[in-house]
Amino acid sequence: MSRYTPRNSYDEDSQPLSGTGTGSHRRSSAGYSPSASSRTYSIPVSSASSADSSTSVLETGVIEKVMGRYGFICCHDRDLRIFFHMSQLVTDESHSTDDFKAGLEVEFKVDKDSRTTKPVAVQIRANPAGQRPAVERLSISERRYEGVVDCPAKPKQVRRTRSLPQNNSRATYEMGRLSYRDNGESFYVQFSLANVADKRFVPQQDDKVSFYIGIEKLTNRQEAFNVTVLEPASSGSEQGTTRGIVRDLRDTFGFIERVETRTRIFFHFSELMGADPQVGDCVEFVVREQQDGRQCACRVSALPDGSVKMEDIESAERVGTIEVGLDSARKGEDSQTGRLKCIINSREEVLEFADREFEGSYTLSPGDRVYFHHCLTRNGQRRAVRVALCELSVDSPRERGIIMTLKEGSHFGFVRCCEREDLRVFFHFNEWLEGKTRPAPGDEVEFEFVESHVQNQRRAIRIKRLETGAVEYIHEEFTHGIIQTAPKLNRSGSKGSVNSLSFNDTREREMEPGVIRIDGSASPNDGMTVSYYERDCSDPRTVPYPGDEVVFRLCENKCTRTRTAVKVSVIRAAEMLTERGAVVALKTNFGFI
């Protein structure tokens, strides 16, 4: 038994030297060098295959990855990922061992591992010229054959590494199959989309085609080349030519909106009979039913702009009333359909409209009055398009509040409801009805309060800005008072209410307000008191304690007719009994004495 030695044993001609083994088949002598520090490995190869390695066919490939002292090569000539050891690298003046990295084009010979009988790459050299021409690998017939598509070729998605070559056609296409007759016998040959002569005419099921047959010299595998469609199949699965407009484009496929049904149909770029289309282009295509029962568009060709009209739209603007609205929180989950009631030709009619036809991003509620245009589709269906809000429904109860916070970098915030004990509710910018102007903290607003189906969340919708002072009025003069009780957490608050709030809103919801006794009160029970929260203090770092003398402004809530203290500032601290102690523990933002 012979094996190749590590790379540092090469001679001047860069050919591996053969050494004689000990005859033992133990692991230590068959696959590893005796040096434990260098950890250099070698590949045991059978003597028969070693003798034939000089006469074996030279192959080409690209290094896929290198992992320490070994790696893998992706072959160009066959679908094989072959192992190699660094001891088989053949260097020269222009390429050192460090140059053999992922992505390098190489040429090599294939040998067989005597232990595993698996193929391994030996005598690996850099191949700066890249892959050899196809004429060196293929033998193409001079005769052109004719046959029928037995199974069409399809593109397939594969996981591709950065080091793989982009011209590997068999890695990106799923092979199809052609059947043909020669000398009275039937034969089959494979083909891929890369071997189609004209990409505008991709062979489909039962199409009559002509082709050449190529034979790979290394593997003797046959494959059809220069496949050309001679006669398309008159399959009953095709439903004739129809028209539409391209509505969506992805990497290798897209969707067309059909003119007769207003539904979208899938098409692949391999079915294009011309240049790549753009969104909004008018096209003509043939509808084909696939094996799984779904329909797709094939033989897609471009049409002049304006040649496809999806519907006839009236130029006159009409007014209607919403019967079934649209929920902005469900936008993107599924397609919604709304309905409106209107008068057309002195007769009351109900028209449907899709959510994409609504020119706003906010919620539409039943009873809203809207502008729209009446349209008649090609299949005779009446619809409403270009729907825009005219007037909010008078039946929807409106509440008032103040915008408290806006989330930085996002499109949502929180409104403090003045009619619900200062409850803070979530709102999204989509519900802002003031056009391009953005909401700001402190804005007094009017909105509708709803229970959202998303995470059982309460939210404000259809928000409009009010004039300053419409919700709260703050007196200009300051009032003196004494802190009677300080705000504190409501320990008896139910945990169930937490689910109806968002993010950190539970903290303010569970706070009990403090009480300030206004100067001039004879006793704490004479009713001249006002409540306040920690957020109402001018400086949150100096929170007043019971007994502190403070000044504040009175804020009157015009919705509930209640008064609260704002802009609370300490002017004289109460005398407190001082004690002494020692700090025994410190946590993140508190400690113990």
N, C-alpha and C positions, 0 to 999 in steps of 0.2 A: 504493500500500500504506500502510495506517495501522496504528499500534500504540498501546497504552496507555502512558502515561508513568508514572514512579515515583509513589509515593503522595504525595510532597510537592508534586505539581502539581495536586492536587484543588482544585476551586473551593469556594465557600461552601456549595453544595448537596450536597457530598460525592459528586459525579458525576465520573467520570474524563474528562479532557479528551483529545481526539484530536489527534495531531500528524501532520505530514506527513513521511514518510521521504525519504531521498535517492534512492530508486529502486534502490539497489545491494542485491544479495542476499548480500553478504559477511557473515560472522559478526559482525564488529565493529559493524555498523550495524543488523542485524536483531534481535539478541537481547540486547545488552548496552548499558548506558549508557556514555558516554565517560569517566566518572570512575572511575579505577582504584582510588582510595583508598576510596571508599564501597562499591564492589563491589555496586551496586544493579542488579538485573536487571528486565526487563520481558517481557511475553508478546506475541509478534507474532500478530495476529488478522487473519483475512481481512476485507476490507471488506464483503463480502456478509453474513457472519455478524455483523459489528459493527453493521450496520444493523438486523438483526433481533433483537439482544439485548434490546431494550426490550420486544419483544412475545413473547419466549420464556416458557415456563412456569416459574414460580418453584418451586424444589425445596428440600428440607430435608435436613439431615444432621448429622453430628457430626464435629468435627476429630479425626482419628485420631492424627496426629503433626505436629509443627512442627520443621523442620530449617533453622535460619538464616532465609533470606529466602524459603523456600517450604515447602510441606507437602502433606498429603493429607486428603481428606474422605471419610468413609464415608457413602454415600447411604442415606436411609431408604426411598426409593421403588423402588429397583432395586439389584441386586447389582453395585455399581460402586464402585471406589475411585478417586476423581478427584483430579487434581493442581490446586494453586492456588498463586499467587504473592502475596507480601505486599503488592504494589502494588495488588491488587484488593480489599483490605479497606476497608470503608466504616465509619467511626467516627462516634460521636455523643457526647453529653454523658455517657452512662452507660457506654460501652464505648470504651476506647482500644485502641491497637495491642497493648499488653502483655496485654490481656485475652483475646486470641485464642490460647488455648492448647489442648492436647489435652484432649478431653472437652467442649468448648463446643458447644452446639447452635447451628447457623447455618442461614441460608437464602441461596440463591444462584441464579444463572442459569448455564446451560451454554453455552459457546462452543466454537469449534474453533480449534486452533492451526494457523496457515497453513503452518508448516514440516513438522510431523509429522502433521497432520490428526487428532490425538488430542483428545478432549474435555478442556476445562479449565474450572474454576469462575471466574466473574467476578461482580462486584458482590456481594461477600460481606458479609452483615450478621449481627449477633448475633440469635439467636432465643430470648429468655428463656423464652417459653411452651413451648419444646420442640417435639416433632413435632406436626404438624397432625393433626386427627382423621381417621380412616380414610374418613369420608364424603366428604372433599374429594379423596381420591385414588382411591376405588373407586366403581364403578357396579355394584351388586348386583341381580341379576335378581329380579323379583317371583315368577316361576314356580319351583317346586321340582321338580328333576329326580330321576329314579331311574336307578341304574346298578349296575355290578358292579365290585368292586375287581380291577383287572388286575395291579397291583403295589402291595403295602402300603408305607406310609410308615414310616421307621425313624429313630430318633435317631442322630446322628453326633457324634463328638468332633472339635472344631475348636480350633485354637490361638487363644486369645482374648487380646487386649491389654487393659490396664486401662482404656483410653479408649473401648473399644467399648461401645455401648449393650447392656444386658442384655435388652431387649425385642425384639431382632432375631430373629424366629422362624425365618426362613429360614437363619440362620447356625447354628442348633442342630439342625435337622431335615433329614433326607434326604427329598426329595419323593417321594410315591407317585403312582400314576396310576389314574384311574377311566375306565371305558368306558360310554357311554350311547348311546341311539338317539333321534334327533329327526327327524321327518318322513321316516322310512324310511331315514335315513342314520346311519352310526356315527361317533361323535366320541370324542375323548379329552381329559381335563382333569386337571391336576395338583392335588395336595392335600398338606398337611403335617399332622403330629400336632397342631400348634397350632390347626388349623382343625377338629378333631374336637369335636363338641358335648358328648359325655359321655366323659371320659377313662377311665371304668371299662369302656367297651365300645369298644375300639380296632378299627377295621376290619382284617380279615385277608384273606388270599387268597380270592377268589371270594365274599366276603360281598356280600349285596345291600344297598345303601345309598341314602339320599336326601340331596340337597344343593342349595345355591344356587350359581350361577355369578357370580363377581365379575370385573370387567374393570378393570385399572389404566389410568387415563386417560393416564398418561405413556408407558407402554410397550405398551399394548393387549394385555397378557398376561392370559390367563384363568387363574383358579384357583378350586377348589371351596371353599366355606365352609359352616360348620354341618353337617358330614358326620355323619349318624346311621345306625347299623346297623339295618336293617329285618329281615333274616333271615340268621342265621349260615350259613355254608356247611357242608354235611354232607360234609366232605372225608374221604377214606379215610385221610389222614395223621394224623388225630386218633384217639387210642386210648382215648377215654372219660374219665370223671371219676375222679380218684384223690385220695388224701389224703397229707399229710406235715406236717413241722414245719420252720419257718424256722430255718436254722442259721447263716447268714452274710449280712450286709448291707453293701453298698458305697454309693457316691454315688448311682448311678442303677440299680443292679441288685442281685441277691442270689442265694442258693442255698437250695433246699428239699431236705430229706432225705425220700425217698419211703418210704412205709410198707411197700410190698411187696418192694422190692429193697434197701433200706438204702443206696442210692446217692444222690448229690446231683444235682439238676437245676437248670439256670439259669432265671431269670425276670427280666424287665425291669419297672421300676416302671410303665410305660405299660400293663401287663397287670393292674394291681391294680383290683379292683372294689369299692373302699371305701377306708378309711383306710390309711395306711402301716403295715405290720406291724412287729413287734419280734422280736428273736431269741427263739426258743422258742414263738412263736405257732403254733397249729394252723390249717392252711389246707386248702382244697379247690381243685383246679385241673384243667385239661385238658392232657394231654401232646400236643404237636404236633411233628411231624418237619419240620425246616427243609430248605432246598434243598441244603445241604451234607451232609445225612444226620444231623446232630446233633439231639438232642431238646431242647425247651425247654418251660417251663410257661406257659400262657396262661390268661386269665380266672381269675385267682387271687382267691379270696374267703376271708374269715376264718371260722373255726369257733369254737364255745365252747371255753374252756380245758378240757383233759383229755379232749376228744372223740377225740383220736388217740393211740393207744398203739402204740409201735413194737415192743414185745415184752413177754412175760410173764416177770417176774423172780421167782425164788424168794426168799423171805425168809430161809431158812436159809443159813448160811455154810458153805462147803465148803473142803477143803484138797486141793491138788494139787501135782504136781511139774512143773517147767518142762522141756519137751523142746526147744523152739526159743525162744531168748531175744530180748531187745530191746537194741540198742546205742544208748546215749544220744548218742554222737557223730554218729549219722545222723538225729537228731531234727530235723525241719524240712526235710530233703532230700526224702524220700518217705515214704509211709505204710508202716509196718512191721506185720507180722502175726506174733504169737507163737503157740505151741502149748503146751498143758499136758496132762498125763495125770492122770486121776482115776478114782475108783470111783463109779458112779451105778447104783443098783438092783442091787447085787452084780455089776456088770459093768464092766470097764475100758473107758473111753472117752477119746478124744483130742478136746479142744475148742480152737478157735481164739479169739483175742482180738486186737483192734486196739490199737495203741500208745496211743490216746486213752483206752482203758479201764483202763490201768495208772495207779495212783494215786501213782506216784513218778516222779522225773526221772532216776534213776540206771540203770545197766545191769542187766538181768536175764540171768543165765547159766543154762545147762542144769544141772539138779540142784537148783536153788533150790526151796524149798517156799514156796507162796503160798496166801493166802486168796482166795476168789472166790465169786461168786454165779452160779448156773446160770440161763440164760435161754433162752426159746424164741421165735424171731422169728415174724412173721406168715406167712412162707413155709415154716415148719416146720424151720428150721435151728437147731441147738443151738450156743450160744456161751457164753463166759465173760466176765463183766463185773465191774467193781469189784475188779480184781485188785490185791492188796497183798502186800508181802513178809512172809513169816513167819519163814524161817530161811535163812541162806546155805548154799550147797552145801558139803559137807565135802570134795568132790573138787577144789575150786579151791584151788591153792596160795596161801597168804597170806604176805606179807612185812611187815617192820617198818621204820619210819623216823621221821624228825622233820621237821615242817613248817619250812622254812627262811624262805621269803619269800611274801608275798601281794601281788599287783599292786593298787596303789591305784586305786580307781574301776572296777575290773573284777571278774570273778567267777572268777578262777583264781589259782593259785600254784604252788609247787614243793616237792616232798618230797625229802629226802636219804635215799637207800636205805642202810641200815646193812649190808646183806648184799651190796652190789654196789660195793664200793670207793668209797663215798660218792658214787655217781652221783646227780645231781639229775634228777627226772622231773616232768613237767607233770601237773597235776590241775585239774579244774573243780569248782566248788562243787556242780554237779548230782550229783556222786558222793559227797557227804557224807551219811552215814547217821545222823547224830546229830540229826535233826529240825531245829528252828528255831535251835539253837545254831550259831554260826559258828566256823570254824577260826581258830586264832591261831598266830603264829610261836612255835616251841618246843614245840608239842603233839606228844606221842609217839603215833603212829598205826599202825594195821594196815591193809593194803591188798592189792590184786592188781595185779601188774605185767603190762601187755599192750602189744603193738605195735599202734599205731593205724593205720588205713588213711588217715587224714588227714595228708598231708605226711610220711609215714613217721615219725611221731612216737611216742615212747614215753610212756606215760601211766599214772597210777595211778587205779584205779577202786575203787568200793565201799569207801570209807575209813571206818574206825571209830576213835574216840579210845581210847587206852589209859591206864592209870593212870601217874602220874609214876614214873619209875624202871624201867619195864618194858622199855625199850630201852637206855638208858644210865644208868650210875651214876657220879656225880661225887663224888670224895672231898672231904671238908671241909678236911683239912689241906693246907698248901702244901708243895711239894717244891722243893729247890734243884737247879740244874743249870747247865750251860754250853752255849752254842750251838755245835754242831759244824759243821753246814751249814745255810744259810738256804734257804727255799723258792724255787724257780725254775721258769720255764716249761719244759715238756717239749718240747724242740725236735724230738725224734724222734717225737712223737705223730702219728698218721695223721690226715689231714684228713677221711677218710671218716667218722669218728665224729661229725663236726660236724652232719651232717644229722639225726642221731637226737636232737639236743638242741634246746632252744628258747631264743630270744632270746640273753641273755648267759651262758648256762650253760656254754659252751665254755671260758670263761676258767678256771673252777675245775677243769674236767675235765682240762685240759692242764697243771695245776700239779703239780710234784713236791714232796712234803712235805719240810720241813726236819727236822733231827735234833738232839735235845737229849741230852747225856750227863749222866746223873744223878750228883750228887755221891757220892763213895765209889768210883767206878769207877777201877780201876787203869790201864786203857788204853781207848782207843776201841773195842777189839775184844772186850771182855769181855761184851758183850750187854746191859749195863744202859743202854739208850738208849730213847728214846720219840720218836715223830714228831709234827709239828704243822704247821698251815697258817697263812697270814697271817690268816685269819678268826678264828683262835684267840687272837690277840693282844688284850690288854685295851685298848690304845690303838693303832689302826692308823697313827697319825702317827709313832709311835716304834717302828719295826720293828727287832727285834734283829739284830745282825750276828754273824758267827762270832767266838767268844771272849768275847762278852758273858755276864755272870752273870745268870741269870734265876730267878724263882720261878714256879711253875705248880701246877695241880691235875691229878691223874690222872683220866681219864675211861675207864671200862671199858665196852666194847660187849658186851652180853650175847648178841648174835646171833653175832658172829665171835670172841668172847673175846680181842679185841685191846685195847690201851691206847693212848690218845693224850693229848697235853698240851693243856689249855685254860686260859684266863685267864692267858696268858703275859705277864709284866711284867719289864722290865729293872731290876735293882737296882744294877748297876755295869757301865759300859761298858768294853770292852777297850781297852788302849792301842794306838793306831793311828798309823802313820807319816804325818805331815802334810806336805803339799806346797803349793806356791803356783802360781797360774796366772792366766789372764785369761779371762773369758767371751767367747766368739767368736760364739755363736749361741744364740737362744732360740726355742723352738717353743711349741706350745699348753700342754703340761704337762711339758716337759723341755727340756734345753739341752745345750751342749757347752762344755767348758773347754779 
